[in-house]
Amino acid sequence: MSAPITAPIATAAGVTIKDLRKSYGSNEVLKGISLDVAPGQVVCLIGPSGSGKSTLLRCVNLLETPNAGFIEVGGFVATDPDVDVDDMRRHVGMVFQQFNLFPHLTVLENCTVAQRTVLKRDRAEAERIAHGHLTSVGLADLSHRYPGELSGGQQQRVAIARALSMDPGLMLFDEPTSALDPETVGDVLAIMRKLARKGMTMIVVTHEMGFAREVADRVVFMDGGVVVEEGPAESVIGAPQHERTKNFLRRVLDPTNVDLADED
């Protein structure tokens, strides 16, 4: 059971996306996406595989370079050719499907290396901040362990603590529970719920409809590189208007209810 989120959260950052386009060769993955996320909001991106959700998330952090469009994150215009990418990324934390921890570093070292190299914090301050976040995710007693000695759920919680140790104003989650055993999914979602209650701005790609319904201020359903439907969670998940959204949710919420005529 994790402890309450007690470590300080940075000032929340908003996100503005206008007419975002991204192609890989002739394959246009994002076809003019526009989206606003107010500071402190939680927005969940849902939709079938290949709909562009993860690409959208990676464009926000400039892990992918957009072909066209506008992105602003907490005052940084990410699509400005002169933007200081490293400075912008200091304010954006990202948690991936895979944990991406350094296997040769301890849990504590994983949470301090970027603080010391990027933020130039001294060892004592970096360790104090890391310990605060490791306590918040319920892993303070495992700070001396190596990633290979932890379960998948524990590694993902370390990844969250590592991201929070950089004092981000925005957290991006790319299907953070998809690689976890069912028994550990709840631990990671619990941490994310606490972050939402603390006012962290979050964009979450997820297939966890219960989490989206409970935590999201808005849910965005994407398909084929476009936003098909968006609105409050209760509207999009509870009473979707678009037939494509209805079909997707029918299949996600009841996997046995598969209409073969509606295969992607």
N, C-alpha and C positions, 0 to 999 in steps of 0.2 A: 504494500500500500504506500503510495507516494505521499510526501508531506505537502502542505500548502505551498503555493508559489509565493515565496517571501522576498526573493531577490528583486531589486528594482527593475522596472520595465522602462525602456527609453520612451521618449515622446513618440506617440504613434504617427506614422507617415501615411498620407493618402496616395492613391494611384489614379492616374488618368490615362486612358488608352483611347486613341482615336484612329479609326480606319487602318488598323494594323494588318499588314500583309507579310507572309513569309512563304517562300517557295524553295523547293529543292529540285533544281532543274526545271522540268515541265510540270512537276507536281506542286500545285498551290495548296499548302497545308492550312494557312490562315487567309481568309478571304474578306478582309475588311472588318476586323473585330473592333468594336467600341465598347468601353466598359469604364465605369467610375467606381472607385472604392474609397469611401470616406475614412478619415482617420478613426481608428478604433472599430471599424466594421470587420465582420467575418463574412467572406464570400466563398461559397463552395462551387466548384466547377464540376459538373457531372456530364456524362455522355459516354457513348460507346468508344472502344479502343479505336485509335486512328482519327478521332474527331478534332484533334488539335489542342487538347487541353494542356498537355505537358509542354508542347511547343510554345504556347502562349505564356506559360509560367517561366520558361527559360528565356524568352524574349524580354520579360520584365527585368530580369537580372543580367541581361546582355550575355548570357551563355550562348544564345543564338542571336545573330544579327538580323534584325528585320529588313525586309526589302523596301518597305514603305510604311508610312504611318507615323504616329506620335505617341511617345510614352513619357510621362512625368511621374517620378517617384519622390515624394517628400521634398519637392523643390528642385530636384535634379531632372533635367530634360535628358533622358537616357538616349533619345534618338538624335541629339545634337552631336555632330561629329567631333566637337571639341570638349565633350563632357569628360570629366575625370572619372573613368570607369572604376578605378580602385577606390576612390573616395566614395562614390555612390554605393558600391557594394559593401562598404563598411556599415551601411545603414540597413542592409537587407540580409536577413538570414534565410538559408534555404536548407530544407531537409528532404532528402531523396528517398526513392524506394529502397535502394541499397544504402548502407550506412556510411560508407566512404570514410571510415576511421583509419588512422595510421596503425597498422598492426604491430609495429615495433615500438610504439609509444604507449605508456600507461593511459588509463582513463583520464587522470588529472593532466598529464602532458598533452593529450589530445585537446583538452579544453583550455590550455594555456598557450600553446605554440603560436596561434594566430594573434592572440592578444599581445604577446611579446614582440612578434615580428612586424605586425601591421599597426597596432595601436601604440607600440613602444612602451607598454607597461612593464614595470620591473617584476621580478619573479614573485615577490611577496604579494603585491597587489593582484597580479594575475591569478595566483593560487587562491587568494581570498575570494575573488569574484567567482572563480570556477567552483570552489567548494559551496558557495551559496546556491548556485544553480544545480549542482549535483545533489545537494540536500533537497532542493525543490522537486527534483524528479525521483527522489527516493534512492539515490545511489551513492550517498556520501561514504558509506562503508566499503565501497568497491573502488575507490579512487586509485588504489595501488595495482589493480588488476589490469591485464592486457585484454584487448577486444576479443581475442580468441578464447578467452576464459569466460565470456559472458554469453547469455542467450541472445537471440535475435531481438527480443523486446527490450532487453537491457541495453544492447548496442544502439537501438534507435533512440532510447531515452538519453544516452550519452550524446548522440548526434544533436538532439534538441538542446541539451545543456551547453554543448559547444557553440551552437549558433547563438543562444541567448547570452553567452559570455562576451559577445562582441557588441552588446547593447543595440540591437537592431530596432528600427522603428517599424519594420515590416517583416513578417515571416511568411515564407512561401513553403507549402508542403505539397510534394508531388507523390501522391498515393503512399503516404508514410507507413501504412499498415499492410500493404499488399504482399510483402515478403515475409510476414510474420505468421507464426502459428496462431490459430484461433484463440488459444488461452492467453496470449500476450497482447492481443489487439487492444483489449480494454484498458490495459495500463497506459499505452501510448495515447489513446483517445482521451483518457482522464486528464493527462497533462495538457493536452490541447484545449480541453474544456476550461481548465483553470486559466490558461493564457487568455482565452476569449473573455472570461469574466474580469480579468485584470485590465482589459482594454487594448490588448495587442491587435494591431491591424493584421489580418491573416487572409491569404488567398490559398484555398485548399482544393487540390484535385483529389477526389475521393469517390469510392463506390460504397462507402458506409452511409446509407440513406438515413439510418436512425440518428447518426451523429449530425449529418447535415440538417435534418429536420429540427434537432434540438438546439444547435449552436449557431447556425448560419443566420445572418441578417438577410442575406439574399442568396438565392440559388440560381446558377446560370447553367442551362442545358445547352450543350454544344453538339453539333453533328455536321460532318462534312466541312469543317473549317469555318462555320458561321454560328452565331448565337441564334438558336431557334426560339428559345423562351427564357425569360428571366423574371424574377420577382421574389416576394417573401417565400420562405421555405414551405409554409403551409399551402401557399397557392400552387407553386410549381410541383411539389411532391404530392401534396394532398389533393389538389384539384387541377391538374394540368389541362391546358386549353388546346395545345397542339397535338395532333394525332401521333406524330413521331415521338414526342415526349411520353405520351401515354403508353405507346408500345415498348419503349425502353424501360420505363418504370415497371410495367407489367412483368417484364422478363427479369429485371433485377430483383424485384420484391418477391417474385414467385418463379424461381428458375425452372420449375417443372412445367410452367405455362409457356411453352415455346410454340409460336406459330411459324411453321416452316416456310410459309409463304412470305414471311416478313424478315427472312434472313438478310443480313447486311451483305 
